[in-house]
Amino acid sequence: MLKLTTLRGPILNPQPNGSVQYFPDGALQWDESGQITYVGAAAALPPGGPPQTHSLGIILPPFLDCHIHIPQWPIRGKFCEGIIGNPPEGRLLAGLNRNVFPYEARCSDSEHVAATVAQFQQDTLSHGVVGGAAYMTVHAHATATALRSLPKEWSVGMVLMNMNCPENLRTDESNLERDIESLAAEFGHRSIVTDRFAVAVDSPLRRRAVALAEKLNLRLQTHLNEQLREKRFVEQTLYPQAQNYTDVYHRDGLLRPRSIMAHCIHMSETEFDQLVAARAMIAHCPTSNSLLGSGIMPLDSVIEKNIPYAICTDVGASPTTSILNEMAQFLKVHAGRSKYATPSEALYRTTLAAAEMLGLADHLGTFAIGRPASFIEVRSPTSATTADEAILQGILEMPLPELPESAALVTGTLEAGPQLDAITQDCQQTAARLDQKVCRVTLSGKTVWEKNAE
């Protein structure tokens, strides 16, 4: 008989249909191999079991982040630092040129890469994030370092760029096949073919990369329709022959099943239909979209067209790797705009939906007998009776029953000014409030991080 461990406390358990089971007085039990033997109400536990340990907070599956930039971790929240007013190219492109690209260039140095990846791993783990899909830089050695250092639940892409970017951050096109094939040989499907976006990659390079992805059975990721100025630049200047921004990727073969398209804010119905036809997926980044004044993703269109999506951080445009912060911002920006913006939806899209997108749903995202006992514990100040109350009052500490109106509920895009300043302050306050909520992270029955025990 294998030794059993029982943890008692409130449990939130996302389900494949998007709902969330809630056990106010629950129990999670696992054996010494780390497999779950019971999950449910504590009162229904078989009698005569092992002593019970009380949890440090609400028990829920670990988080996953399907869109995050590792090299930008040291400048998280400083994406637009020093950008005055509203530059003609937009805050996105201005921030990349002024702040992001200089930091990415530092990843030519192996010591800088190793230190950044180690700090990134510790920080994400302390926020209960145990895997995801990340961007690295154009440097193959930096991408390999990240993949070797991070757990297998992390996929990482070597970034492609060959135009509208610094000369020292351009893809080594002469060795493209060698580099991508070498990463695939060592890391398999964890290596993602990563097109920066249509502004920085021309069609010949993109098509070569797509051919490699097809040959090696690798997934792809990129950015799409994040800001209006970016969209106009792509459609009117760079690719005027394309039907729209999304069609650029369609024509070049990048729109494929399981391709992750970040943002998708300024989409026409035709463009959404192109994603549906391709069976592509969306990384939704509400904090980044707010802080850069980009706009609000049309949530109803995404859900009603059954496009898979996950809620993600997009660090460094977000000030924190906290998925709790993203859940709060998701609820704020979509409040009053979408009937689907519920607390349960927010939790589902950061756990099980993200696991399904990443191909990790066989061992992450939900609790069931026989699955690994992988979970996080989140400090909760209140007792709740429903799943939505436990998420709002417990893990997010937001008021019920109505979410407050705030400057974060603006429609459309925002220029720099008082309204965007108010949104920035609101996001920073939320991030600070939720920053220390995760108490412990357990994977396959073993504690891998505990607050004040780093």
NUDOKOL-10878 format. One record per residue (C-alpha): residue number from 1; residue in one letter; z, y, x. Coordinates in pm, 1 decimal, padded with zeros to 6 digits. Layout:
> NUM A Z Y X
...
# end
This chain:
> 1 M 00000.0 00000.0 00000.0
> 2 L -00107.7 00332.9 00143.4
> 3 K 00153.4 00607.6 00162.0
> 4 L 00111.4 00873.4 -00107.6
> 5 T 00173.5 01248.6 -00094.0
> 6 T 00227.5 01451.2 -00412.8
> 7 L 00192.4 01827.7 -00436.8
> 8 R 00312.7 01985.0 -00760.3
> 9 G 00206.7 02324.3 -00891.5
> 10 P -00052.5 02502.0 -01107.6
> 11 I -00404.0 02364.7 -01053.2
> 12 L -00744.8 02522.8 -01117.8
> 13 N -01021.5 02261.7 -01115.5
> 14 P -01386.4 02379.5 -01152.4
> 15 Q -01611.6 02145.8 -01348.2
> 16 P -01987.2 02073.9 -01318.1
> 17 N -02055.7 02247.7 -01650.8
> 18 G -01910.9 02574.4 -01516.1
> 19 S -01576.5 02553.1 -01695.4
> 20 V -01241.2 02537.4 -01517.5
> 21 Q -00966.9 02289.9 -01600.6
> 22 Y -00617.9 02434.6 -01574.7
> 23 F -00289.5 02250.1 -01540.0
> 24 P 00000.7 02502.6 -01549.2
> 25 D 00233.7 02229.9 -01423.1
> 26 G -00005.0 02006.2 -01234.1
> 27 A 00006.9 01747.0 -00961.5
> 28 L -00236.0 01656.9 -00687.2
> 29 Q -00169.7 01325.7 -00515.7
> 30 W -00348.3 01166.9 -00220.4
> 31 D -00311.2 00869.1 00009.4
> 32 E -00281.5 00864.9 00387.8
> 33 S -00659.9 00836.0 00420.8
> 34 G -00680.8 01180.1 00258.0
> 35 Q -00835.5 01062.6 -00069.8
> 36 I -00717.4 01189.3 -00407.8
> 37 T -00537.0 00926.5 -00614.6
> 38 Y -00430.5 01154.0 -00901.6
> 39 V -00506.4 01500.0 -01035.9
> 40 G -00377.6 01633.1 -01365.9
> 41 A -00058.7 01721.4 -01549.3
> 42 A 00257.2 01644.2 -01353.1
> 43 A 00415.0 01494.6 -01665.6
> 44 A 00149.7 01221.5 -01670.6
> 45 L 00211.0 01102.1 -01314.8
> 46 P 00289.7 00730.6 -01295.5
> 47 P 00666.5 00677.4 -01262.6
> 48 G 00829.2 00569.5 -00939.2
> 49 G 00597.6 00766.2 -00714.5
> 50 P 00680.1 00948.3 -00391.5
> 51 P 00894.7 01263.6 -00380.8
> 52 Q 00709.2 01572.7 -00495.4
> 53 T 00658.2 01885.4 -00285.6
> 54 H 00611.5 02214.7 -00468.1
> 55 S 00301.9 02412.7 -00378.7
> 56 L 00304.5 02757.9 -00222.5
> 57 G 00091.3 02891.9 -00507.5
> 58 I -00200.5 02802.1 -00733.0
> 59 I -00396.6 02500.4 -00605.8
> 60 L -00776.5 02527.9 -00611.7
> 61 P -01077.1 02399.9 -00412.1
> 62 P -01160.9 02581.0 -00087.8
> 63 F -01415.0 02862.8 -00096.1
> 64 L -01768.5 02856.8 00044.4
> 65 D -01976.9 03159.8 00145.5
> 66 C -02352.6 03113.5 00106.8
> 67 H -02446.7 03446.8 00268.6
> 68 I -02267.3 03596.6 00567.9
> 69 H -02365.5 03742.9 00907.5
> 70 I -02157.6 03610.2 01199.2
> 71 P -02262.9 03877.0 01455.7
> 72 Q -02157.8 04150.6 01212.0
> 73 W -01802.5 04018.5 01178.1
> 74 P -01664.3 04262.2 01441.2
> 75 I -01807.4 04559.4 01244.9
> 76 R -01732.0 04433.8 00894.8
> 77 G -01694.8 04727.7 00658.4
> 78 K -01859.6 04961.9 00909.7
> 79 F -02220.1 04888.9 00817.9
> 80 C -02287.1 05252.1 00724.9
> 81 E -02044.3 05417.9 00964.2
> 82 G -02191.6 05745.6 01089.5
> 83 I -02470.4 05748.2 00829.2
> 84 I -02466.7 06101.1 00687.9
> 85 G -02593.7 06163.2 00336.6
> 86 N -02898.7 05976.4 00214.2
> 87 P -03150.0 05904.2 00492.3
> 88 P -03514.3 05876.1 00383.0
> 89 E -03532.7 05506.4 00476.0
> 90 G -03221.2 05425.3 00269.1
> 91 R -02868.8 05329.3 00371.4
> 92 L -02960.8 04966.3 00431.2
> 93 L -03225.0 05029.7 00696.1
> 94 A -03029.2 05319.7 00846.4
> 95 G -02717.2 05103.2 00881.9
> 96 L -02913.6 04820.8 01041.1
> 97 N -03065.3 05051.1 01301.1
> 98 R -02753.8 05250.5 01383.1
> 99 N -02476.0 04992.5 01365.1
> 100 V -02594.5 04637.0 01315.6
> 101 F -02877.3 04591.2 01563.8
> 102 P -02678.5 04721.5 01864.7
> 103 Y -02405.5 04468.1 01789.8
> 104 E -02652.4 04186.0 01738.9
> 105 A -02806.7 04268.2 02076.3
> 106 R -02468.7 04192.5 02235.2
> 107 C -02518.1 03829.2 02136.1
> 108 S -02744.8 03785.5 02437.7
> 109 D -02412.2 03750.6 02620.9
> 110 S -02265.3 03400.8 02587.6
> 111 E -01903.3 03512.8 02628.0
> 112 H -01938.8 03768.2 02347.9
> 113 V -02092.1 03502.7 02122.3
> 114 A -01814.5 03251.0 02190.0
> 115 A -01542.1 03507.9 02121.1
> 116 T -01708.0 03635.9 01804.0
> 117 V -01762.5 03287.2 01660.3
> 118 A -01402.3 03186.6 01734.5
> 119 Q -01265.2 03499.2 01564.1
> 120 F -01503.2 03452.1 01272.5
> 121 Q -01389.1 03093.5 01222.6
> 122 Q -01020.1 03182.8 01226.5
> 123 D -01067.0 03476.1 00990.1
> 124 T -01276.5 03287.7 00734.4
> 125 L -01034.8 02994.2 00739.9
> 126 S -00738.9 03228.1 00680.9
> 127 H -00916.1 03341.9 00362.9
> 128 G -00970.2 02983.6 00245.1
> 129 V -01340.4 02980.3 00334.6
> 130 V -01427.8 02645.1 00492.9
> 131 G -01808.0 02652.9 00505.6
> 132 G -02123.0 02830.6 00404.4
> 133 A -02465.9 02952.4 00512.8
> 134 A -02464.8 03212.3 00790.3
> 135 Y -02708.5 03427.5 00984.0
> 136 M -02680.0 03444.3 01362.5
> 137 T -02929.6 03644.1 01575.2
> 138 V -03270.6 03591.2 01735.1
> 139 H -03097.7 03415.0 02024.6
> 140 A -03131.7 03035.4 02015.6
> 141 H -02834.9 02986.1 02247.9
> 142 A -02612.0 03199.5 02022.0
> 143 T -02716.1 02998.8 01717.4
> 144 A -02642.8 02673.3 01899.5
> 145 T -02299.5 02802.5 02003.3
> 146 A -02214.9 02888.9 01642.5
> 147 L -02328.1 02549.0 01515.9
> 148 R -02136.7 02363.0 01785.4
> 149 S -01818.9 02562.7 01728.3
> 150 L -01805.3 02574.2 01347.9
> 151 P -01720.1 02276.4 01123.5
> 152 K -02004.8 02072.4 00976.4
> 153 E -01968.0 02253.4 00644.1
> 154 W -02123.4 02561.2 00807.0
> 155 S -02501.6 02596.7 00830.8
> 156 V -02636.8 02869.5 01059.0
> 157 G -02979.7 03020.2 01111.1
> 158 M -03152.2 03168.2 01414.6
> 159 V -03291.3 03495.8 01281.6
> 160 L -03663.8 03571.7 01291.5
> 161 M -03777.1 03931.3 01358.6
> 162 N -04090.0 04069.8 01520.4
> 163 M -04151.2 04416.1 01373.6
> 164 N -03956.7 04725.7 01267.5
> 165 C -03669.3 04620.9 01490.5
> 166 P -03557.8 04686.3 01850.8
> 167 E -03767.2 04529.7 02127.4
> 168 N -03462.0 04339.8 02257.5
> 169 L -03411.5 04176.8 01916.7
> 170 R -03753.8 04028.1 01867.9
> 171 T -03815.6 03657.3 01826.7
> 172 D -03935.0 03473.7 02135.4
> 173 E -04256.8 03373.1 01959.7
> 174 S -04390.9 03181.6 02258.9
> 175 N -04098.1 02939.6 02224.7
> 176 L -04053.4 02940.9 01845.8
> 177 E -04142.5 02574.6 01796.8
> 178 R -03931.6 02465.4 02092.9
> 179 D -03625.1 02658.8 01974.9
> 180 I -03635.5 02554.5 01608.4
> 181 E -03713.4 02191.7 01691.9
> 182 S -03430.1 02183.9 01947.0
> 183 L -03179.4 02321.7 01694.4
> 184 A -03298.7 02074.8 01432.0
> 185 A -03274.2 01784.3 01676.4
> 186 E -02911.6 01863.7 01758.5
> 187 F -02782.1 01992.6 01423.9
> 188 G -03018.6 01855.3 01159.1
> 189 H -03007.5 02021.3 00818.6
> 190 R -02728.2 02256.3 00933.5
> 191 S -02997.7 02459.4 01109.4
> 192 I -03156.0 02700.5 00858.4
> 193 V -03492.0 02867.6 00916.3
> 194 T -03389.9 03230.9 00872.0
> 195 D -03639.8 03505.2 00791.8
> 196 R -03453.6 03838.0 00831.3
> 197 F -03656.6 04000.2 00553.1
> 198 A -04011.6 04113.8 00485.1
> 199 V -03950.6 04446.7 00661.1
> 200 A -03888.0 04276.1 00995.8
> 201 V -04111.1 03965.9 00986.6
> 202 D -04488.9 03959.4 00962.7
> 203 S -04682.1 03690.6 00776.8
> 204 P -04808.8 03496.7 01082.3
> 205 L -04456.4 03447.1 01216.2
> 206 R -04319.9 03362.2 00871.9
> 207 R -04591.4 03105.0 00812.0
> 208 R -04525.4 02937.4 01147.7
> 209 A -04156.8 02916.8 01063.1
> 210 V -04224.5 02779.7 00715.1
> 211 A -04450.2 02511.0 00863.5
> 212 L -04166.4 02409.4 01094.7
> 213 A -03922.5 02401.0 00802.9
> 214 E -04159.6 02169.2 00615.5
> 215 K -04211.9 01947.1 00918.6
> 216 L -03840.8 01919.1 00999.3
> 217 N -03711.6 01920.5 00638.8
> 218 L -03505.6 02235.9 00689.8
> 219 R -03406.4 02485.2 00422.7
> 220 L -03487.6 02857.0 00443.0
> 221 Q -03300.4 03180.4 00377.7
> 222 T -03386.2 03550.1 00363.4
> 223 H -03311.9 03879.8 00185.6
> 224 L -03500.4 03998.6 -00122.1
> 225 N -03509.2 04319.7 -00328.5
> 226 E -03182.5 04463.3 -00201.3
> 227 Q -03265.2 04836.0 -00215.7
> 228 L -03537.7 05039.8 -00385.9
> 229 R -03654.4 05213.1 -00067.8
> 230 E -03680.0 04875.2 00104.3
> 231 K -03877.2 04739.3 -00192.8
> 232 R -04121.0 05032.0 -00188.7
> 233 F -04170.1 04998.6 00188.2
> 234 V -04250.7 04628.9 00153.7
> 235 E -04478.0 04658.7 -00149.1
> 236 Q -04658.5 04985.8 -00077.1
> 237 T -04675.6 05002.1 00303.6
> 238 L -04628.4 04662.4 00465.8
> 239 Y -04778.6 04420.4 00212.7
> 240 P -04988.2 04620.7 -00038.2
> 241 Q -05204.2 04313.7 -00104.9
> 242 A -04905.2 04122.0 -00250.0
> 243 Q -04829.2 04131.3 -00621.4
> 244 N -04465.2 04226.6 -00552.2
> 245 Y -04188.0 04177.8 -00295.0
> 246 T -04119.6 03821.5 -00407.2
> 247 D -04489.8 03742.0 -00387.0
> 248 V -04479.7 03818.1 -00012.6
> 249 Y -04256.9 03515.9 00032.5
> 250 H -04453.8 03311.3 -00218.9
> 251 R -04783.8 03374.1 -00038.6
> 252 D -04630.5 03279.8 00296.1
> 253 G -04470.2 02960.4 00163.9
> 254 L -04107.4 03066.6 00201.4
> 255 L -04031.7 03033.0 -00170.7
> 256 R -03933.6 02667.9 -00180.8
> 257 P -03672.7 02446.1 -00347.1
> 258 R -03324.3 02534.0 -00214.7
> 259 S -03438.7 02852.5 -00036.8
> 260 I -03148.9 03101.4 -00048.3
> 261 M -03259.0 03452.8 -00145.9
> 262 A -02988.1 03712.7 -00089.3
> 263 H -02928.1 03999.0 -00337.0
> 264 C -03224.4 03993.7 -00582.7
> 265 I -03119.2 04323.5 -00741.5
> 266 H -03446.3 04505.5 -00814.7
> 267 M -03635.0 04213.9 -00964.7
> 268 S -03900.6 04217.6 -01235.4
> 269 E -03918.5 03934.8 -01488.1
> 270 T -04226.3 03811.9 -01303.4
> 271 E -04027.9 03790.5 -00981.4
> 272 F -03745.9 03599.4 -01146.5
> 273 D -04003.8 03360.2 -01289.2
> 274 Q -04139.9 03309.3 -00938.6
> 275 L -03791.7 03204.0 -00823.8
> 276 V -03765.1 02965.2 -01119.2
> 277 A -04101.3 02806.2 -01043.0
> 278 A -04005.4 02761.5 -00678.1
> 279 R -03653.8 02630.7 -00761.8
> 280 A -03509.2 02885.7 -00521.0
> 281 M -03144.7 03000.3 -00524.1
> 282 I -02964.5 03336.5 -00511.5
> 283 A -02678.3 03463.3 -00297.7
> 284 H -02507.2 03733.9 -00506.2
> 285 C -02304.4 03986.0 -00301.5
> 286 P -02132.3 04234.2 -00537.7
> 287 T -01917.1 04413.0 -00278.2
> 288 S -02206.1 04471.0 -00039.1
> 289 N -02427.1 04583.6 -00326.1
> 290 S -02159.3 04833.0 -00431.6
> 291 L -02076.0 04974.2 -00088.0
> 292 L -02439.5 05024.0 00012.2
> 293 G -02519.6 05180.9 -00326.5
> 294 S -02784.4 04914.0 -00376.3
> 295 G -02729.1 04844.6 -00747.1
> 296 I -02619.4 04553.0 -00963.7
> 297 M -02788.7 04214.5 -00982.7
> 298 P -02911.3 04138.9 -01339.9
> 299 L -02662.9 03859.1 -01403.4
> 300 D -02783.7 03770.8 -01752.8
> 301 S -03141.8 03716.9 -01634.3
> 302 V -03024.7 03491.6 -01351.0
> 303 I -02805.1 03274.6 -01574.4
> 304 E -03039.8 03260.8 -01872.6
> 305 K -03325.2 03152.6 -01647.1
> 306 N -03092.5 02887.7 -01499.1
> 307 I -03135.6 03007.6 -01140.7
> 308 P -02861.6 02861.5 -00919.5
> 309 Y -02648.2 03132.1 -00761.7
> 310 A -02323.9 03173.7 -00570.7
> 311 I -02097.7 03474.0 -00512.2
> 312 C -02094.3 03565.6 -00140.9
> 313 T -01955.2 03832.6 00093.8
> 314 D -02253.3 03951.7 00303.5
> 315 V -02014.3 04049.8 00583.8
> 316 G -02056.0 04291.8 00761.6
> 317 A -02156.9 04510.0 00465.7
> 318 S -01834.5 04390.3 00303.1
> 319 P -01509.5 04487.2 00476.9
> 320 T -01362.2 04137.3 00445.1
> 321 T -01449.3 03768.4 00443.3
> 322 S -01217.8 03727.5 00140.7
> 323 I -01391.9 03550.9 -00147.0
> 324 L -01107.1 03666.5 -00371.7
> 325 N -01226.2 04020.8 -00307.8
> 326 E -01580.1 03920.7 -00408.6
> 327 M -01455.7 03759.2 -00728.9
> 328 A -01273.8 04079.5 -00822.4
> 329 Q -01578.2 04295.3 -00752.3
> 330 F -01802.0 04054.8 -00946.7
> 331 L -01582.6 04102.0 -01252.1
> 332 K -01573.8 04480.6 -01210.1
> 333 V -01944.2 04545.7 -01165.8
> 334 H -02051.9 04313.8 -01448.6
> 335 A -01774.7 04407.4 -01695.2
> 336 G -01932.4 04533.1 -02018.0
> 337 R -02278.2 04438.1 -01890.9
> 338 S -02275.3 04061.4 -01914.2
> 339 K -02113.2 03813.2 -02147.0
> 340 Y -02115.1 03566.0 -01859.4
> 341 A -01885.7 03768.6 -01630.3
> 342 T -01569.0 03568.8 -01690.9
> 343 P -01291.8 03475.3 -01446.5
> 344 S -01388.4 03107.8 -01476.4
> 345 E -01749.6 03194.1 -01390.7
> 346 A -01629.2 03381.9 -01082.5
> 347 L -01427.2 03083.7 -00959.8
> 348 Y -01702.1 02833.2 -01033.9
> 349 R -01958.6 03040.0 -00840.8
> 350 T -01739.8 03053.6 -00528.5
> 351 T -01644.5 02685.8 -00525.2
> 352 L -01842.9 02411.0 -00699.7
> 353 A -02165.8 02608.4 -00758.2
> 354 A -02165.8 02710.4 -00391.8
> 355 A -02099.4 02349.8 -00286.4
> 356 E -02392.2 02232.6 -00498.1
> 357 M -02619.7 02494.8 -00341.0
> 358 L -02518.6 02389.0 00009.1
> 359 G -02536.0 02013.6 -00052.6
> 360 L -02159.7 01977.8 -00007.9
> 361 A -02062.9 01886.4 -00364.4
> 362 D -01994.1 01527.0 -00264.9
> 363 H -01666.1 01636.5 -00103.9
> 364 L -01597.6 02001.1 -00192.0
> 365 G -01583.3 02218.6 -00502.8
> 366 T -01382.6 02009.5 -00748.7
> 367 F -01094.0 01760.4 -00763.8
> 368 A -01139.9 01400.4 -00878.6
> 369 I -00993.8 01061.2 -00789.3
> 370 G -01158.0 00920.3 -00478.2
> 371 R -01268.8 01258.3 -00342.0
> 372 P -01112.0 01419.1 -00031.6
> 373 A -00788.2 01609.0 -00094.1
> 374 S -00931.0 01942.0 00022.4
> 375 F -00773.6 02250.0 -00132.6
> 376 I -00620.6 02590.6 -00076.5
> 377 E -00298.8 02738.1 -00211.6
> 378 V -00307.2 03100.0 -00331.2
> 379 R 00010.5 03299.0 -00384.1
> 380 S 00060.6 03384.1 -00751.3
> 381 P 00309.5 03636.4 -00895.2
> 382 T 00287.4 03517.1 -01256.6
> 383 S 00290.1 03213.4 -01481.0
> 384 A -00025.7 03176.3 -01688.0
> 385 T -00120.4 02953.9 -01978.7
> 386 T -00502.3 02951.7 -01950.2
> 387 A -00751.2 02919.0 -01665.9
> 388 D -00879.7 03275.3 -01707.6
> 389 E -00524.9 03413.3 -01705.2
> 390 A -00441.2 03210.3 -01393.8
> 391 I -00747.5 03346.6 -01215.5
> 392 L -00700.0 03709.7 -01323.0
> 393 Q -00322.6 03742.3 -01324.8
> 394 G -00251.4 03479.4 -01061.6
> 395 I -00505.6 03478.5 -00781.1
> 396 L -00671.1 03819.8 -00838.6
> 397 E -00372.9 04013.7 -00978.8
> 398 M -00595.7 04205.2 -01218.9
> 399 P -00484.1 04320.7 -01564.0
> 400 L -00539.6 04145.9 -01895.0
> 401 P -00694.0 04149.2 -02145.3
> 402 E -00933.7 04431.6 -02054.3
> 403 L -01067.6 04503.7 -01709.0
> 404 P -01019.8 04872.1 -01624.8
> 405 E -01310.6 05112.5 -01632.7
> 406 S -01366.4 05249.7 -01284.2
> 407 A -01621.6 05415.2 -01064.5
> 408 A -01729.2 05066.2 -00960.9
> 409 L -01898.1 05019.8 -01300.0
> 410 V -02195.4 05242.7 -01229.6
> 411 T -02544.8 05148.6 -01338.0
> 412 G -02835.4 05127.5 -01098.6
> 413 T -02847.4 05261.0 -00745.4
> 414 L -02620.8 05522.7 -00591.4
> 415 E -02678.8 05796.4 -00338.7
> 416 A -02405.2 05906.0 -00101.5
> 417 G -02157.7 06134.5 -00272.2
> 418 P -01829.6 06141.2 -00465.7
> 419 Q -01913.6 05840.7 -00684.8
> 420 L -02001.2 05618.2 -00390.5
> 421 D -01692.1 05744.0 -00207.0
> 422 A -01479.1 05639.2 -00505.7
> 423 I -01637.8 05293.2 -00506.9
> 424 T -01570.0 05258.2 -00134.5
> 425 Q -01204.7 05350.4 -00180.7
> 426 D -01169.6 05109.0 -00472.4
> 427 C -01323.4 04822.1 -00271.0
> 428 Q -01101.9 04892.0 00027.6
> 429 Q -00789.5 04895.9 -00189.0
> 430 T -00886.2 04568.4 -00355.2
> 431 A -00958.6 04404.4 -00020.4
> 432 A -00620.7 04514.4 00116.9
> 433 R -00436.9 04392.1 -00193.9
> 434 L -00592.6 04045.0 -00181.8
> 435 D -00606.9 04001.2 00193.8
> 436 Q -00291.8 03787.7 00240.7
> 437 K -00308.0 03580.5 -00077.5
> 438 V -00413.8 03246.4 00072.7
> 439 C -00103.5 03061.2 00194.9
> 440 R -00237.1 02728.6 00317.8
> 441 V -00563.9 02540.0 00367.4
> 442 T -00574.7 02159.0 00351.0
> 443 L -00878.7 01943.2 00426.0
> 444 S -00878.6 01568.7 00353.9
> 445 G -00500.3 01575.1 00316.7
> 446 K -00436.0 01751.1 00649.6
> 447 T -00314.0 02110.6 00683.2
> 448 V -00568.4 02301.1 00894.5
> 449 W -00428.3 02653.1 00845.9
> 450 E -00101.7 02794.2 00716.7
> 451 K 00008.4 03154.7 00688.9
> 452 N 00237.5 03260.7 00976.4
> 453 A 00162.2 02930.6 01147.8
> 454 E -00158.0 03029.5 01329.9
# end
